[in-house]
């Protein structure tokens, strides 16, 4: 069985690093709930449009900064899930929108945090994950970004009922009868176990 996982905001807690940057650079102390939109320019960080734009500019650069990516903490719940699945013989395929320049940092980060995997696919920001998802022949797919979820279903109908959206403020209004909302790692593992028992 093959599992596809996004990295950032699933296994890698990039948002925590971005919140720290906002605090230390602008004195803006917020929680993840400030990110109501996936587009950084659509969020109100401090009530000042000029400063909001400066913060958004900083965050756009930060998500491509190799130092920021290298120093992110893992989301322990989903890191444990990946390790559990891998230990039980599942293939783990990471599919990330990071840039190719981040490949080395990403591999080092996974190794440093002892997160096992079968393959790492880097597609670059703004590119469609759908073709890679189909080519890998995944049995399950996990992501936080609505467009990636929709691409998975468009390119591989076999993922209907086997695709998970990790619960985040920027996707809280998303509804799709073929997608399971994962508020934590248990939502995923319970669904997988039930699928196996029913077959």
C-alpha positions in Angstrom: 0.0 0.0 0.0 1.2 3.5 -0.9 0.7 6.6 1.1 1.3 10.1 -0.4 2.0 12.9 2.1 2.5 16.6 1.7 5.4 18.0 3.8 4.7 21.6 4.9 1.7 21.9 7.3 1.4 18.1 7.4 4.6 16.6 8.6 6.6 19.8 8.9 5.2 22.6 11.1 6.3 25.5 8.9 3.5 27.8 10.3 5.2 27.8 13.8 8.4 29.1 12.2 6.4 31.8 10.3 4.6 32.9 13.5 8.0 33.2 15.3 9.3 35.4 12.4 6.2 37.6 12.6 6.7 38.0 16.3 10.5 38.7 16.3 10.4 40.9 13.2 7.2 42.9 13.8 6.1 42.2 17.4 2.9 40.6 16.0 2.0 37.8 18.3 -0.6 35.5 16.7 -1.7 31.9 16.4 -2.2 29.7 13.4 -5.8 31.0 13.2 -4.5 34.3 11.7 -3.9 32.3 8.4 -7.5 32.3 7.3 -6.3 32.3 3.7 -3.6 30.2 2.1 -2.4 33.3 0.2 -0.3 35.4 2.7 -1.6 38.6 1.2 -5.2 37.8 2.1 -4.6 37.7 5.8 -4.9 40.6 8.3 -2.0 40.2 10.7 -2.1 43.5 12.6 -4.9 45.8 11.2 -2.4 48.0 9.3 -2.5 47.4 5.5 1.0 48.6 4.9 2.5 46.4 7.6 0.3 43.5 6.5 1.9 43.7 3.1 5.4 43.8 4.5 4.7 40.8 6.6 3.2 38.9 3.6 6.4 39.8 1.6 8.5 38.4 4.5 6.5 35.2 4.7 6.7 34.6 0.9 10.5 34.8 1.1 10.6 32.7 4.3 8.8 29.6 2.8 11.6 29.5 0.2 14.4 30.2 2.7 16.6 27.2 3.2 17.5 28.2 6.7 13.8 28.5 7.7 13.0 25.1 6.1 16.0 23.5 7.8 15.0 24.7 11.3 11.3 23.9 11.2 10.0 21.5 13.8 8.1 18.4 12.8 4.4 18.0 13.6 4.9 15.2 16.0 1.5 13.6 15.5 1.9 13.2 11.8 5.6 12.3 12.0 4.7 9.5 14.3 1.9 8.4 11.9 4.4 8.3 9.0 6.9 6.2 11.1 4.1 3.9 12.2 2.9 3.3 8.6 6.4 2.8 7.3 7.1 0.3 10.1 4.0 -1.7 9.0 5.2 -1.9 5.4 3.5 1.0 3.8 5.4 2.9 1.2 5.7 6.6 2.1 5.9 9.1 -0.8 6.4 12.7 0.0 5.1 15.1 -2.6 6.1 18.7 -1.9 5.7 22.1 -3.7 9.1 23.1 -2.4 11.7 24.2 -4.9 14.3 21.9 -6.3 17.0 24.0 -4.5 15.4 22.8 -1.2 16.0 19.0 -2.0 19.2 18.7 0.1 17.8 20.6 3.1 14.6 18.6 2.9 16.4 15.2 2.8 18.6 16.3 5.7 15.6 17.5 7.7 13.8 14.2 7.2 17.0 12.3 8.2 17.6 14.5 11.3 14.1 14.0 12.6 14.2 10.2 11.8 11.2 10.4 9.5 11.3 7.4 7.1 10.2 7.5 3.5 10.2 5.7 0.2 10.5 8.6 -2.2 10.6 12.4 -2.2 9.1 14.3 -5.2 9.7 18.0 -5.4 7.4 19.8 -7.9 8.0 23.5 -7.2 5.6 26.2 -6.0 2.5 26.7 -8.1 2.8 23.4 -10.0 0.1 20.7 -10.2 0.7 17.6 -7.9 -1.9 15.6 -9.8 0.3 14.0 -12.5 2.9 12.9 -9.9 0.1 11.6 -7.7 -1.2 9.5 -10.5 2.2 8.3 -11.6 3.0 7.0 -8.1 -0.3 5.0 -8.0 -1.1 6.0 -4.5 -3.7 4.2 -2.3 -4.1 7.2 0.0 -3.1 10.9 -0.1 -2.8 13.5 2.7 -2.5 17.3 2.2 -3.6 20.6 3.7 -4.0 22.6 0.5 -7.4 22.5 -1.3 -6.0 22.7 -4.8 -3.8 19.7 -4.2 -6.7 17.7 -2.8 -8.8 18.6 -5.9 -5.8 17.7 -8.2 -5.5 14.3 -6.6 -9.1 13.5 -7.2 -9.1 14.9 -10.7 -6.1 12.8 -11.8 -6.8 9.6 -9.9 -10.5 8.8 -9.2 -9.3 5.8 -7.2 -8.4 8.2 -4.4 -12.1 9.1 -3.8 -12.8 8.2 -0.2 -9.0 7.8 0.3 -7.9 11.4 0.4 -7.4 13.3 3.6 -7.3 17.1 4.1 -5.4 18.0 7.3 -7.6 20.4 9.2 -6.2 24.0 9.0 -7.8 27.5 9.2 -7.3 28.1 5.5 -9.3 25.0 4.5 -12.0 24.9 7.3 -14.8 25.7 4.9 -13.9 23.1 2.4 -16.4 20.2 1.9 -16.2 17.3 -0.5 -18.0 14.0 0.0 -14.9 12.1 -1.3 -12.5 13.7 1.1 -12.0 12.9 4.8 -11.1 15.7 7.2 -8.2 14.7 9.4 -8.1 16.7 12.7 -5.3 14.5 13.9 -3.4 11.4 12.9 -5.9 9.1 14.5 -8.6 10.2 12.0 -6.3 8.8 9.3 -5.2 5.5 11.0 -8.8 4.7 12.1 -10.1 5.1 8.5 -7.3 3.0 7.1 -7.9 0.2 9.6 -11.7 0.3 8.9 -11.0 0.0 5.2 -8.8 -3.0 5.6 -11.2 -4.8 7.9 -14.1 -4.2 5.5 -12.2 -5.9 2.6 
